[in-house]
Amino acid sequence: MDYEEISKALIKFRDERHWQKYHTLPALARAMSIEAAEVNEHFLWKDSQPDKELFKNTEDIESLKMEIADTLTYAYYMCEKLGVDPNDIVYEKLQINKKTALEILKLVRKYDYERGCSTSNKRSSV
């Protein structure tokens, strides 16, 4: 399904239950935050484990997927309220991040040059 189909299905689900009045931006933001915390809960006390070893059984993977879906659902509801396409705003933010990362790299290289250091020996590229 593409975003438009998913968005329509979510809105229909919400409207059939008459939940529109509860879906304010602050309420959706809080709900998204709670769901994101539930995603994080899957990784509690597992910092030293490699990613490949974190989820060895399908039940754990499915549980994590459902928490990610819950988080995305609230993000989609917020996008609908704001009248924006999430793919568009993610792409827009990616372009900003690319520009920012490049500017930071230039500053680091300038700083290292002024100190007489070579960035090629000290840092990997961004």
Residue, then its C-alpha position, 0 to 999 in steps of 0.5 A: m500500500d502507498y501512503e494515500e491508501i494507508s492514510k485513507a484506511l487510518i482515517k476511515f478507522r478513526d472516523e468509524r469510531h468517532w475518535q476525531k475529537y480525541h485526535t488533537l495534535p498534542a494528544l497525537a504527539r503524546a501517543m506517538s511518544i508513548e509508542a516510541a518508548e515502547v519501541n525503545e523498551h525492546f532494547l532495554w539492557k541490550d546495548s552490548q549485543p550486536d544487532k544480529e543477536l537482538f532478535k533471534n525469535t520471530e515473536d520478538i521481531e513481530s512485537l517490535k514491528m507492531e510497536i513501530a507500526d503504532t508509532l508510525t500510525y500516530a505520525y501519519y495521523m499528525c501528518e493528516k492533521l497538518g496536511v502534509d505527506p510524510n514522504d515529502i517531509v522526510y525527503e525535505k529533512l534529508q536534504i537539510n541533513k545532507k547540507t548540514a553534514l557537509e557544512i559540519l565536515k567543512l568546518v572540521r576540515k578547516y579547524d584541523y587544517e588550521r591546527g595543522c592536522s590532516t582529517s584524512n588520518k583522524r576522521s572518516s567522511v560524513 
